[in-house]
Amino acid sequence: MAPLDFGIPAGSLQDATIELFRRAGWHIVIASRNYFPEVDDDDLRLTLMRAQEMSRYVEHGTFDAGITGKDWTLENQSDVEVIQVLPYSRRSNRPTRAVLAVREDSPIQTVQDLEGATIAAEMVNFTRCYLAERGISANVEFSWGATEAKVAGGLADAIVETTETGSTLRAHGLREIETMLTSCPQVIANKAAYADPVKRAKIDQVATMLKAALDAQSRVALKMNVPKDSLDRIIALVPSVTAPTVADLYGQPWASVEIVVQERQVRELMPRLVKAGAEGIIEFPLNKFL
């Protein structure tokens, strides 16, 4: 088949996306000033494209599929198939938020107080729709960037900005008044391309493996040796996706137990396992988890 045309988000999500592809099994190389990365898969043809524009190019068929945020798909009002939600951002595995923010000393307390206000936003269409649904009439102006400075400098009464933690807003003396949208990157597909069985299979493969790599990030595997007379006590302690894997140790009254757990659980779980009789506990990372 002809290679699947797939859009990789350029900009803030670029490095995190390429690293996610690496963990999913694809190695991508980007040459300097080149918008067409090399990938070790003859069935994929990659192009770097700003996330803000991605859904339009997917909708119109320039790309068969790509990755962009839910926010930009809504902003562009794009008619595409959403294949997989990938909860990651440039710095973490948490979603981003589109928020309304004002100066700390602003009298504006709620979104209803924005009647007649001037709002600076990059997502103009989304913001206008959001306000209209709430019966609020305001002047929404497009912002090319440095949006925080516009409200801090008195050029706008409020802004719409995307944030993970809100720390940048607070650093500029701004206060959030409402979260308008929680957004994650998504694998989206052109509807005609996704109706093609061959292209659909490739899109699903990419989406599934990216999700598997992402889900594995927060999990680890534990393997331990357990006396058989302590096995029930150990099994009662361990969380597991279905049930722990238990195998006899050859010629010994011991069993080998394997589990997959959330990494954050290990610090509490491991001392309890030792106390219950487990020995030789090994923790190792996972590349993919399905």
N, C-alpha and C positions, 0 to 999 in steps of 0.2 A: 504494500500500500504506500501511497504518498505519505511523507512525514506529517504528523499532527502538528499544526501550528499552535504553539502555546506561549502565552504572554507571561513574563516574569516581571513583577512590580519593581520599577527602578525607584531610587530614592531611599527613604527611611526604612522600608521593608526589605530592601534588596539583599543585604548581607544575611539577615535572618532567614529569608526564603531559600537562598542558595545553600545555607547550612542545613536547613530542613531537608532539602533535596538530597544532600550528601548522606544524611542519616537514613534516608529512605532508599538509598542505593544508586542514585545518579550523581555523577561527578561533573560539575559545571565549571568551565574555565572562561573567564571574561578578560579579553585583551583590552589594553588601554584604548579609550575612545571608540570602542566597538559595541554596537547595540545588538549584536547577534552572537550570543555566547555559544561556545562549543559544549556539547554534551555527549557522553559515551552511550548513546542510544540512537541508532539510525532511524528509529520510528518517531523521533521527536525533533522539531525545529523550534528553537527558542528565540524570542525577541524581548529585549528590555523595553518596557513602556511604563510611563507614569501611572500609578494606581488611579489617579483622578480620571484618566481617559480610558482605562482598560475596558470597562463594561461596554462602552460605545463601539470599540473595535471588535469585541466579541459578538455583540448584537448584530453588527453589520457584516460579519463573516471574514474580516481581515484575519482574525485569530479563531481557531476552532474552540479554544478554551484559554483560561488564564486565571490569575489570582488577583483579587482586589478586595477592598473592604466593603462590607454591607453598606456603609455610609455613602460611598461613591456610586454604588449601583442604584441606590435610592435617589441620590442627587441627579444622576443622569436619566432617571426613569427608564432604565434599560430593560428590555424584554429578553431575559436570558434564563437558562436553567441553572439553578443553584445546586451543585453536586455534593459539596462537602464543606462544612464549616470547620475552620482551622483556628482554634483559639490561641493565637500567638501574636506578639507585637515585636517591635524592634529590640526590646530589652527584656521581655518576660513572656510568660504563657498566659497572661491575663488580657482580657479585651480592653479596647480603648472606649472612651466615652465622648460624645459630642455634648458640650455643656454650654449653657447660657451663663455669662459672667459679667459682672459690673465692678466698678470701683468699690473698694472697701467702704468708703464713706457715702456711697450712692443711696438715695432714698428708696430706690427700687428694691423690693423684697421678693416679689413673685413674678411669674411670667405675665400675669394680668396687669401688672404695673407698667408694662412695655407699650401700652396703647399710645400711639403717636410718637414713639421713640425712634431714634436712628440706631440701627444694628449693623455692625460690620461682620461679614461672614464670607468664608470661601464657598460654603455650601449654600448658595443663594436660593435655589429651587426648594431644597429640603426645608430651609428655614421659613420661607414664605408659606409653604404648605402646612408646616407645623403650627405656625401662628394662625393661619386661616381656619384650621380645624378647631381652634380654641376661640374663634371670634375676635381675634386681636388684629388691629390694623396698625402696621408699623412700616417704616422706611428701611428696607433691607438693602445694604450696599455691598457690592463685591469687594473683597479684600485680597490684594495680591500677596499679602504676607505681613509679618510684624504686626499681627492683628491685636496682640495685647497692648501695643503702644497706642493704638487708636483710641481705646477707651481710657487708658491711663492718661493720655494727653488731651482728653476732652473732645476728640474728633467724632466720637460715637458715644451713645448712652450705654450700649451693651455690645458684647461680641459673642459669636459662636465659635468655639475653639475645641479642637480634639485634644484630649489629655488621657494619660494613664493614671497618674496619681494626683494631679492637681497642684504639684509642687511649683511648676513654672508659673502658673496663674498666681499663686500666693506670693511668689517672689516678686511679681510685678504689682503687688498691692491690690489684687483682684479677688473677688468673692463669687463663688458659684451660687446661682439661684435655682438652677434646675438642670437635671440630666435629660437631654432630649432623646438620646439614642445610645445604646450599647452596641458596639460594632466589633466584629472579628473579620480577619481575612476569610475569603471564601473561594473555593474552586468553582468557577462559573463556566458555562459552555454555551456556544451558539446552538440554537434549537435545531437547526437543520443538521449541523454536524452531529449532535447528540442523537438524532434519529437514524443516523447511519450506523449499522451494527458494528462495523470495524472500528470506526472512530470512537463510538461509545465505549467499546471494550478498552481502548487505550486510555481514554479519559478516566474511566472508572479505575483502571489500574493505577494511574498516577494519583488520583484522589485517595484511594484506599491506602497506598503505601505512605503517602504524606501523613495521613491521619495516624497510621500505625507508628510512624517515627515520632510523631508528636505525643501520642499517648504513652510511649515508652519512656519519655523524658522524666516523668514523675514517678516511675516505678523501678524497683530493683528485684532481683531474685536472691533468695536466701537458700542455702543448702547446708544441712547439718546432719550429724550422726546422733541417734537417739536410742537409749536402751529400750528394748521392747516393753519392759515393765513400766516405762514412763511414757509410752507412746500416746495413750489416750489423754494424758495430762498435757502433753505438748500440742497435740492436735486441737485441743480445746482452746489453746492460747492463740493460735495462728489464724489470721484472716487469710482468705484465699479467693481467687476468682470463682472457682468451682469447688474443688477439694484438693488438699495437698497431694503431691506425688510421694508415695511411700514404696521403698524397695528394700528387700532384705539384704544385709551385708553377708557375703559368703562365709559360711561356717561360724558366724558370730551371733550372739543373742542381741544384735543391734539392727537398726533400720536406718536407711538414708531417707531424709525428708527434704523435699524441695517445695518452695512456695514463691509466689510473686506478690509483693506488697507495695504500698505507697512508700516512697523513700522516707518521708517524714515520720513513718511509723516505726522505723528501725531503731531509733534511739531509745524508745520506750520498750520495744519488743525484745531486743536482743538480751538485755540483762534478765528479763523474765524467763527467757528460754534457757539461759545458762542455769538459773536458779532451779528450773524444773528438770534439769538433767541433761540438756542438750550439750554436745561438745563439737569441736571442729566446725564452728559456724563460719560460713563463707558468704560474703555479699558480693554480687557482681552486677554491673549495669546491663540494661537491655537496649538493643538497637531499635527493635520494633515490637509492637504489642498489638495483637488483634484478638 
